[in-house]
Amino acid sequence: RRMEVVMPKKYRIKLKQAERETLQELTRSGTIKVRTYKRARILLLADEARKGSSKSDEQIAEQVSVSLPTIYRVRRRFVEEGLEAALTEKPRPGAPAKFSGKQKVEITALACSDPPEGHARWSLRLLADKLVEMEIVDSISYDTVDKVLKKTNLSLTSKDNGA
């Protein structure tokens, strides 16, 4: 027979009456994000201030359909940063923009300009090469030129290119 070791919880949740009421109101409102709702439920179920109503992390995970690390993070953020921080998501970092707004404007302006001699119109490859040649960008693929121009609704094949 295996004995389970019960580790004491590092981050204990003891809600004040006002916090409990706020969380109960949130979970009843029906107009909040699912992630916020789940965090509020985690805090309510983990509340040790109400005698006998606190659940184990495993029970909470099952009831709220979240992982144990999620419960740990919500507990930690509540204890360290407070109720608001425990309910909200930290911004997630995305990849930084590859080109500035000024560079995108210059890409679009070049695409709207007259094509080089001997060409009826700009091709994506011609644009990419010219942008590097003019030192507007260090490097750029023709696919990226296409993506930048698509966001401006510019068509290289249309007679009326909006310029």
N, C-alpha and C positions, 0 to 999 in steps of 0.2 A: 504494500500500500504506500502510495506516494503522498508526502506531506507538502502542501503548498505553503510557500513562505509569503506572508502578507507584509508588504512593505508599507511603512507609514507614508501617507500622502504628503508630499512636499508643499503643494499649493492647496490649501484648504479654503473652501468657499463658505463664507458666512454672510449671507445677504442681510442688509438692513431692511426694515419694513418697506421703506420707500422704494428701494431697489427691486424688491420682490414684486411690489405692485406695478412698477414700470414694466418689468419683464412679463408679468401676467397680462397686462394690457397689450403689450406688443404681440404676444403669441395669440391673442384673441382677435387682433385687428384684421388679419387676413390680407393686409396690403403691404407686407414687407417682403424683402428678398428671402429666398429659401435659406441661404447661408446664415442670414441674421436670425431667422426663426430658429434654426437648429442651434445656434450659439445660445440664444435665450433659453431654449429648452434644456440644454446642457447645464447652464447655471442654475436653473430652477431645480433640476433633478439632483444636482450635486450639493445644493444648499444644506449645510449642516446646522444652521440656526434653528431650523424646524425639527424638533426631536422626532426621531424614528422615520423621517421621510426621505433622508439622504440615501441615494442608491450608489452601488459600486460602479466604478468606471466601465466594467464589462456590461452591467445592466443598462447603463446609460447609452453605451455604444450600440447595443441591440435595439433599444427603444427609439433612439434618434436616427439610427442608420448612419453612423459615422465611425471613423477609426479611432482607436485608442490614442494615437498621437494628436488627433484633432482635439480630443477632450483635454489632453495635457496642455496643448497650446492655449486653449480657451481659459483653462484654470490659471495658467501662468500669467497670461495677459490681464486677467481680472485682478489677481493679487498684486502684480507689479505696476499696472497702468490704470486700473479702474474699470468701471462698468462700460463706459463708452468705447474704450479701446478693445475690450473683450468682444463687443458686438460687431465692430466694424473691421473691414479688411484693410490690411496695409497695402499701399499701391504696389503693384507688381512691376518689376523693371522690364522694359521691352528693349529691343535692340535700338541703339541710338540711330537717328536719321543719318543716312549716308550723304545726303546733299542738303545744303541750306536752301532756304526759300529763294535767295538771290540766284543761286546756281540753277534752280528749277526754272526761274523766269528766263535766264539766259539760254537754257536748253530750248524752251518754248520759242523764244525770240529767234533763235537760229533756225529752228524748223519752219518758222513763218517767213524767213528771208528767202531771197532768190537762191536757187541751187547753184553749185559751182558750174563753171563753164563746161560744156560737153554733157551735162546731165539735165534731163527734163524735169526732174524733181529730186528732193532729198530722199535717200534711203536711210534706214535706221543705222546701217553700218557706216555710211558716209557721215551721218551726224555724229556718231560715236567717235570716229577718227578725227573729225574737225574740232570737236569739243576738247579732246586731249591736245591737239595741235595748238589750239588757241589758249591752252592752259586754264580753261574754265573749270575743268576737273582733272585730277591726277590720272584716273582711269575710269572707264565706264563701258559696260557691255551694251550691245545694241538692244538686248532684252530690257535692260534698265531704262534706256532711252524710250523704248516703247511704253513702259509702265509710267514714266513721268508724263509722257504726252497723253496717254489714255486718261490720266487724272484731270487733264485740262480739256478733255473731249476733242482733242485735235486729231484730225485725220490727214495723213500724208497723201492719201489718194483722192481726197475730195478737191474739186475745183475751187470751192469757196472754203478756204481754211480758217476763216474768222479773223485774218490779219487785217 
